[in-house]
Amino acid sequence: MNRKEKMEYCLEQIGIVIDADEDIDENILEYGLDSLSYIHLICAIEELFQIEIPDQYLISNGMLTLRSLILMV
C-alpha cells in the first residue's frame, strides 16, 4: 500500500470515503469531519504509519486535504 492508499484507509476508519476520481486537494472538512473525528483520524494515522505527529501539525487551519495529510507523514 502506498501513502495515499494508507491515508485513504485511515479516513475510511472514521467514515470518510474519498472516491478515486475525486481531487486530493478537496477540503476533507466538507465530508463532515468534526473535532472528535479529527482526533480519531490523527490516532489512526499515527498507528498505521507508526509515527508521532508533532503538535504543530495538529492545529487545523480550516483547510485539510488528502494531499496535506500525505505530505504530513
Secondary structure as GFF3:
##gff-version 3
##sequence-region A 1 73
A	DSSP	alpha_helix	3	13	.	.	.	ID=ss1
A	DSSP	three_ten_helix	28	31	.	.	.	ID=ss2
A	DSSP	alpha_helix	35	49	.	.	.	ID=ss3
A	DSSP	three_ten_helix	55	57	.	.	.	ID=ss4
A	DSSP	alpha_helix	66	72	.	.	.	ID=ss5
###
